[in-house]
């Protein structure tokens, strides 16, 4: 159990939520594992198989408190909220902001600042950890180019210009990402991003991890009461979770890219984990997907200190925290959306 931002996160798979007076009680079998006054909670996010009592769900509806259910693997299931829960007002605010390019630029800048900052520190950490095995000059050069873009991003007041700066920073980053591949270089050589379809094993791995991250971000946004399809930086497209793509930008380098490099450099993946299509497309096979999914769940259980909250939490909660911070910004509780800066 973890209480952050007036939100109770129920992470244990065997916890059942019940109502006792004005308290939510967390039960493990016949034992009480925790008790929290409801009036101190704005929302409850439950990742347990057990669920919650009808009395607690009814109380949350009555009070307008958000109660959302996820699988332990972070797939969004359902949300219970009352007519006064504020979700419609929050979503109206989100839609108005998404339709107003002048209002959209502030959170969009934060997404891209977080992404480029984190890209830069992925490169910087490689020069620190493996100075004898990587081209330090090339990595430092790309890092410096990205650093010079940060003030331009911070001062940008046009979405199209911002997208251009993001593309330029991503090009600097992906130009040298292959330098961070230290094992099986012949199999995982990387000369830049290819997608739809990926054309080599490293791109296939990155694309799969990006899909997992996008799904987690979509679940987090739904749990926070936001519409994951109404994007700020990414334009709306039927069937696409555009806001999830916005939210995941700052998390791509630190959650997906670093895990991809770990899997490759630790030799947990090899050429036998991929299937090669006649047209040149490359995808993970069943064994490769199983390896990646296992590593993904393990990584999400690892802990870090959140740079904004300054509290320890699992990596798996980072999308949820960022979604809640974005919702608070849209409601006017925060002056700006705080991006996730990793170092």
For each residue, the residues with C-beta under 8 A, 3 or more apart:
1: 8 9 10 11 12 15 26 33 34
2: 8 9 11 313 317
3: 6 7 8 9 36 41
4: 7 9 309 311 313 317 321 324
5: 42 309 321 324 325 328
6: 3 40 41 42 43
7: 3 4 41 42 43 44 45 324
8: 1 2 3 24 36 41 43 44 45
9: 1 2 3 4 45 47 317 320
10: 1 15 17 26 44 45 46 47 48
11: 1 2 47 314 317
12: 1 15 28 33 48
13: 47 48 49 50 72
14: 28 29 48 49 50
15: 1 10 12 26 27 28 33 46 48 50
16: 26 27 28 48 50 51 52 53
17: 10 24 25 26 27 44 46 48 50 51 52 53 56
18: 24 25 27 52 53 55 56
19: 23 24 25 53 55 56 59
20: 23 24 25 35
21:
22: 37 38 39
23: 19 20 35 36 37 38
24: 8 17 18 19 20 35 36 38 41 44 56
25: 17 18 19 20 32 34 35
26: 1 10 15 16 17 32 33 34 35 36
27: 15 16 17 18 30 31 32 33
28: 12 14 15 16 31 32 33
29: 14
30: 27
31: 27 28
32: 25 26 27 28 35
33: 1 12 15 26 27 28
34: 1 25 26
35: 20 23 24 25 26 32
36: 3 8 23 24 26 40 41
37: 22 23 40 41
38: 22 23 24 41 59 63 65
39: 22
40: 6 36 37
41: 3 6 7 8 24 36 37 38 44 65
42: 5 6 7 65 66
43: 6 7 8 65 66 67 68 223 224 225
44: 7 8 10 17 24 41 52 60 65 66 67 68
45: 7 8 9 10 68 70 223 320
46: 10 15 17 51 52 67 68 69 70
47: 9 10 11 13 70 71 72 74
48: 10 12 13 14 15 16 17 51 72
49: 13 14 71 72
50: 13 14 15 16 17
51: 16 17 46 48 69
52: 16 17 18 44 46 56 57 67 69
53: 16 17 18 19 56 57
54: 57 58
55: 18 19 58 59
56: 17 18 19 24 52 53 59 60 67
57: 52 53 54 60 61 67 80
58: 54 55 61 62
59: 19 38 55 56 62 63 65
60: 44 56 57 63 64 65 66 67 80 81 82
61: 57 58 64 80 81 82
62: 58 59 82
63: 38 59 60 82
64: 60 61 81 82 83 84 85 86
65: 38 41 42 43 44 59 60 81 82 85
66: 42 43 44 60 79 80 81 85 87 223 224 225
67: 43 44 46 52 56 57 60 79 80 81
68: 43 44 45 46 76 78 79 80 222 223
69: 46 51 52 76 77 78 79 80
70: 45 46 47 74 75 76 77 219 223
71: 47 49 74 75 77
72: 13 47 48 49
73: 297
74: 47 70 71 215 216 219 300 316
75: 70 71 215 219
76: 68 69 70 79 218 219 222 223
77: 69 70 71
78: 68 69
79: 66 67 68 69 76 222 223 225
80: 57 60 61 66 67 68 69
81: 60 61 64 65 66 67 85 87 225
82: 60 61 62 63 64 65 85
83: 64
84: 64
85: 64 65 66 81 82 225
86: 64 89 90 225 331
87: 66 81 90 91 225
88: 91 92
89: 86 92 93 331
90: 86 87 93 94 225 226 327 330 331
91: 87 88 94 95 225 226 227 230
92: 88 89 95 96
93: 89 90 96 97 330 331
94: 90 91 97 98 226 227 230 243 330
95: 91 92 98 99 227 230
96: 92 93 99 100 103
97: 93 94 100 103 104 107 232 330
98: 94 95 104 230 231 232 236
99: 95 96
100: 96 97 103 104
101: 104 105 158 159
102: 105 157
103: 96 97 100 106
104: 97 98 100 101 107 108 159 232 233
105: 101 102 108 109 156 157 158 159 162
106: 103 109 110 336 337
107: 97 104 110 111 232 246 326 329 337
108: 104 105 111 112 159 162 232 233 246
109: 105 106 112 113 153 154 156 162
110: 106 107 113 114 250 336 337 338 339
111: 107 108 114 115 232 233 246 247 249 250 339
112: 108 109 115 116 153 162 165 166 169 233 249
113: 109 110 116 117 150 153 154 250 339
114: 110 111 117 118 249 250 339 340 341
115: 111 112 118 119 166 169 170 249 250 252 253
116: 112 113 119 120 146 149 150 153 166 169
117: 113 114 120 121 150 250 339 341 342
118: 114 115 121 122 250 251 252 253 254 340 341 342
119: 115 116 122 123 146 169 170 173 253
120: 116 117 123 124 143 146 147 173
121: 117 118 124 125 253 342 343
122: 118 119 125 126 173 180 253 254 257 258
123: 119 120 126 127 139 140 142 143 146 173 176 180
124: 120 121 127 128 139 143
125: 121 122 128 129
126: 122 123 129 130 134 139 179 180
127: 123 124 130 131 134 136 139 140 143
128: 124 125 131
129: 125 126
130: 126 127 133 134 180 182
131: 127 128 134 136
132:
133: 130 182
134: 126 127 130 131 138 139 179 180 182
135: 138 139 176 179
136: 127 131 139 140
137: 140 141
138: 134 135 141 142 176 179
139: 123 124 126 127 134 135 136 142 143 176 179
140: 123 127 136 137 143 144
141: 137 138 144 145 176
142: 123 138 139 145 146 172 173 175 176
143: 120 123 124 127 139 140 146 147
144: 140 141 147 148
145: 141 142 148 149 169 172
146: 116 119 120 123 142 143 149 150 169 172 173
147: 120 143 144 150
148: 144 145 151 152
149: 116 145 146 152 153 165 168 169 172
150: 113 116 117 146 147 153 154
151: 148 154 155
152: 148 149 155 156 165
153: 109 112 113 116 149 150 156 162 165 166 169
154: 109 113 150 151
155: 151 152
156: 105 109 152 153 161 162 165
157: 102 105 161
158: 101 105 161 162
159: 101 104 105 108 162 163 233
160: 163 164
161: 156 157 158 164 165
162: 105 108 109 112 153 156 158 159 165 166 233
163: 159 160 166 167 233
164: 160 161 167 168
165: 112 149 152 153 156 161 162 168 169
166: 112 115 116 153 162 163 169 170 249
167: 163 164 170 171
168: 149 164 165 171 172
169: 112 115 116 119 145 146 149 153 165 166 172 173
170: 115 119 166 167 173 174 193
171: 167 168 174 175
172: 142 145 146 149 168 169 175 176
173: 119 120 122 123 142 146 169 170 176 177 253
174: 170 171 177 190 192 193
175: 142 171 172 192
176: 123 135 138 139 141 142 172 173 179 180
177: 173 174 180 181 190 257
178: 181 189 190 191 202
179: 126 134 135 138 139 176
180: 122 123 126 130 134 176 177 261 265
181: 177 178 184 185 188 189 190 202 261 264 265
182: 130 133 134 185 265
183: 188 264 265 266 267
184: 181 187 188 264 267 270 271
185: 181 182 188 189
186: 189
187: 184 201 270 271
188: 181 183 184 185 200 201 202 205 264
189: 178 181 185 186 200 202
190: 174 177 178 181 200 202 203
191: 178
192: 174 175
193: 170 174 203 206
194: 197 198 199 200 203
195: 198 203 207
196:
197: 194 277 279 280 281 282 283
198: 194 195 203 204 206 207 281 282 283
199: 194 203 280 281 282
200: 188 189 190 194 203 204 282
201: 187 188 204 205 269 271 273 274 282
202: 178 181 188 189 190 205 206 260 264
203: 190 193 194 195 198 199 200 206 207 282
204: 198 200 201 207 208 274 282 283 284
205: 188 201 202 208 209 260 263 264 269 284 292
206: 193 198 202 203 209 210 256 257 260
207: 195 198 203 204 210 211
208: 204 205 211 212 284 289 292
209: 205 206 212 213 255 256 257 259 260 292 296
210: 206 207 213 214 248 252 256
211: 207 208 214 215
212: 208 209 215 216 256 292 293 296
213: 209 210 216 217 248 251 252 255 256 319
214: 210 211 217 218 241 244 245 248
215: 74 75 211 212 218 219 244
216: 74 212 213 219 220 316 319
217: 213 214 220 221 228 241 244 245 247 248 251 319 323
218: 76 214 215 221 222 228 241 244
219: 70 74 75 76 215 216 222 223 319
220: 216 217 223 224 247 319 320 322 323
221: 217 218 224 226 227 228 241 243 244 247 323 326
222: 68 76 79 218 219 225 226 228
223: 43 45 66 68 70 76 79 219 220 320 323
224: 43 66 220 221 320 323 324 326 327
225: 43 66 79 81 85 86 87 90 91 222 327
226: 90 91 94 221 222 230 243 323 326 327 330
227: 91 94 95 221 230 243
228: 217 218 221 222 241 242 243 244
229: 236 240 241 242 243
230: 91 94 95 98 226 227 236 242 243
231: 98 234 235 236 242 243 245 246
232: 97 98 104 107 108 111 242 243 246
233: 104 108 111 112 159 162 163 245 246 249
234: 231 237 240 242 243 245 246
235: 231 242
236: 98 229 230 231 240 242
237: 234 240 242
238:
239:
240: 229 234 236 237 245
241: 214 217 218 221 228 229 244 245
242: 228 229 230 231 232 234 235 236 237 245 246
243: 94 221 226 227 228 229 230 231 232 234 246 247
244: 214 215 217 218 221 228 241 247 248
245: 214 217 231 233 234 240 241 242 248 249
246: 107 108 111 231 232 233 234 242 243 249
247: 111 217 220 221 243 244 250 251 319 322 323 326
248: 210 213 214 217 244 245 251 252 319
249: 111 112 114 115 166 233 245 246 252
250: 110 111 113 114 115 117 118 247 322 339 340
251: 118 213 217 247 248 254 255 256 318 319 322 340
252: 115 118 210 213 248 249 255 256 257
253: 115 118 119 121 122 173 256 257 258 342
254: 118 122 251 257 258 340 342
255: 209 213 251 252 258 259 299 315 318
256: 206 209 210 212 213 251 252 253 259 260
257: 122 177 206 209 252 253 254 260 261
258: 122 253 254 255 261 262
259: 209 255 256 262 263 295 296 299
260: 202 205 206 209 256 257 263 264
261: 180 181 257 258 264 265
262: 258 259 265 266 268 295
263: 205 259 260 266 268 269 291 292 295
264: 181 183 184 188 202 205 260 261 267 268 269
265: 180 181 182 183 261 262
266: 183 262 263
267: 183 184 264 270
268: 262 263 264 291 295
269: 201 205 263 264 273 288 291 292
270: 184 187 267 273
271: 184 187 201 274
272: 287
273: 201 269 270 284 285 287 288 291
274: 201 204 271 282 283 284 285 288
275: 282 283 284 285
276: 281 282
277: 197 280 281 282 283
278:
279: 197
280: 197 199 277
281: 197 198 199 276 277
282: 197 198 199 200 201 203 204 274 275 276 277
283: 197 198 204 274 275 277
284: 204 205 208 273 274 275 288 289 292
285: 273 274 275 288 289
286: 289 290
287: 272 273 290 291
288: 269 273 274 284 285 291 292
289: 208 284 285 286 292 293
290: 286 287 293 294
291: 263 268 269 273 287 288 294 295
292: 205 208 209 212 263 269 284 288 289 295 296
293: 212 289 290 296 297
294: 290 291 297 298
295: 259 262 263 268 291 292 298 299
296: 209 212 259 292 293 299 300
297: 73 293 294 300 301
298: 294 295 301 302
299: 255 259 295 296 302 315
300: 74 296 297 314 315 316
301: 297 298 314 315 316
302: 298 299 314 315
303: 312 313 314 315
304: 312 313 315 318 342
305: 310 311 312
306: 309 310 311 312 313 318 321 340
307: 310 340 341 342 343
308: 321 325 338 340
309: 4 5 306 313 321
310: 305 306 307
311: 4 305 306
312: 303 304 305 306
313: 2 4 303 304 306 309 317 318 321
314: 11 300 301 302 303 317
315: 255 299 300 301 302 303 304 318
316: 74 216 300 301 319
317: 2 4 9 11 313 314 320 321
318: 251 255 304 306 313 315 321 322 340
319: 213 216 217 219 220 247 248 251 316 322 323
320: 9 45 220 223 224 317 323 324
321: 4 5 306 308 309 313 317 318 324 325
322: 220 247 250 251 318 319 325 326 340
323: 217 220 221 223 224 226 247 319 320 326 327
324: 4 5 7 224 320 321 327 328
325: 5 308 321 322 328 329 334 337 338
326: 107 221 224 226 247 322 323 329 330 337
327: 90 224 225 226 323 324 330 331
328: 5 324 325 331 333 334
329: 107 325 326 332 333 334 335 336 337
330: 90 93 94 97 226 326 327
331: 86 89 90 93 327 328
332: 329
333: 328 329
334: 325 328 329 337 338
335: 329
336: 106 110 329
337: 106 107 110 325 326 329 334
338: 110 308 325 334
339: 110 111 113 114 117 250
340: 114 118 250 251 254 306 307 308 318 322
341: 114 117 118 307
342: 117 118 121 253 254 304 307
343: 121 307
